[in-house]
Amino acid sequence: MLEIQEKFNTTGYEEIVSAANGRKLHITEALDSGRTAGFIAYSYEDAHTVVYDYSDMGDLMLCDGLVRSVMFKSVLKGIETMVFEIADKSKFANLKKLRFLTDDGNVCKDLNSFMNACESCKNNSKNID
């Protein structure tokens, strides 16, 4: 069974810690039977959440779950904007497929409305590829 849990240390993520440039880094991992199946690395700023990297092992639904988990936590903190500062630009493709990002931008705004608007997405036949 897949679980998404925050990791309370950065062991194994030293390269991303460096990319965070001194900001307090949070890591959320997707665990499948105790093994890491993916992760998302981020920090909370005053007005936005910064995502530094993620790994979904090629699973679009896992990408969706990881990003949404951070969106949800951001909204609970009163943060309405998410900025993706991911070095590997190929990872933006899945974020665009999932409509977290549009065009060539790297910012997702109004997270609370985004989360509420997506409640009925699965029932909309236009959203199924």
Salt bridges, closest charged atoms under 4 A:
GLU6 OE2 - HIS26 ND1 2.80
GLU6 OE1 - LYS73 NZ 2.78
GLU45 OE2 - ARG23 NE 3.32
ASP53 OD1 - LYS91 NZ 2.61
ASP64 OD1 - ARG68 NE 2.91
GLU85 OE1 - ARG23 NH1 3.84
ASP104 OD1 - LYS96 NZ 3.49
